[in-house]
Amino acid sequence: MSSYPLLDAFLTMLWFFLWILWLFLIFWVLLDIFRSHNIGGWGKAGWILLVVFLPLIGVLIYVAVHGQDMADRMGGGTAEGEASYGTTTSSELSQLADLHDRGVISDEEYAAGKEKILH
């Protein structure tokens, strides 16, 4: 007979995975603070201090205040998100060349699009 019941093992695993999830959330918020371009240096320092020293309150307040900005940066809803997660110059050029090769766009449109992407 085991002195550690199955329910206790389940609860231990549950708490362990919740703790790992909590650490991921804290790191995600800290990374988002550093990635945010609309928060100044002192603002970032304040948020970091709040998240590090009062993590539960800091994370909840940060997500409440900047939750939509976080979603935009993660999902590519803004130009900033698209720059970090979206298409690159080489893939844009590849798509443009594919359209030109298939005859969807003319030589002039291809040249104009290429110029726009490269500059």
Summary of the structure (lengths in Angstrom):
residues: 119
radius of gyration: 23.3
end to end distance: 72.8
largest distance: 80.7
contacts: 272
relative contact order: 0.07
helix: 81%
strand: 0%
